[in-house]
Each structure stands twice: as structure tokens, then as C-alpha cells.
Amino acid sequence: MKKLISATFAIVALLFLANCSTQSKIPDNIKRDWMLVEFQDFNRDLMVRNNAHLNLDIKDEAPGKFSANMGCNSMFGQATFKSNDMVQFSTIGSTMMYCDQNMDLEKAFIENLPKMTKFKVEGQYLSLSAPDGEQMKFVAADWD
């Protein structure tokens, strides 16, 4: 009887562990500052002028922490990279300044970043996409 209980417990524990979603090591090609170049109907010149960027240069001492700026407020939050090119952005916060020219881009970015669930790196480009088809495209800031 004890063997049956032990075996059942072991099987349940293995099934539980197998179904846990584990965070994978963040790929090195993701750990950098990314400049936003395509997003909704926003003009690329506006994004470049505002230095709109997403910093995923995630440090070991603060795993998963990201920062961003669309030209006005500093944004920050948690990024969890998972297997199969999946990502989750959560706990997004920001400073609360008002900037007349930048609020539309900033508001759209804050609203849409948590919806992004997939990532893809192709050369110097990072694409984030949502299940509804929404996309954000970035180029590596250190790329010449």
C-alpha cells in the first residue's frame, strides 16, 4: 500500500512539474536597447525624434526588469521570456509628466505592450506581436 501511495505521489509530482511554465534564459541577442521604428500609424520620424526605445538589457541583479521611453515619461516593468519565442510584459509603471506632443504614442505603447505575447529576432530587428495581429518593430540601438 505504501508503495502505491508513493508511486501515485511521484506521478502527480512529475505531472505537476512537467506542466509548470518555466522561464528560460533570456537569449543574449535580446539583451540590448531597441529603438521603436514601426508601430500602428505612428510616423517613423516622430519615433526617431523622440528616441522611442525599449531597453531589454536586463541585468542579472534585476532579472526581468525592462525600461522604456517614448519621448516623455520613463516607463518600467517586468518582462518574462519563455520557451517557443513567447514573452509576457507585466507590471508596467511610468512617471506622470505631461508632454503635449508625445502622449498619443506613449499611451498606445503602454496599452499595447502587455498584449505582446511573441517575439522574433531577425538580424538587428526585434518584432513583438499580439494574438490580434498588432505588432511593434524595433531596430537594435547599437546597430550602425
Secondary structure, DSSP 8 states (H G I E B T S, - for coil): -HHHHHHHHHHHHHHHHHHS--B----TTTSSEEEEEEETT--HHHHHHTT-EEE----TTSTTEEEEESSSSEEEEEEEEETTTEEEEEEEEE-----TTTHHHHHHHHHHGGG--EEEEETTEEEEE-TTS-EEEEEETT--
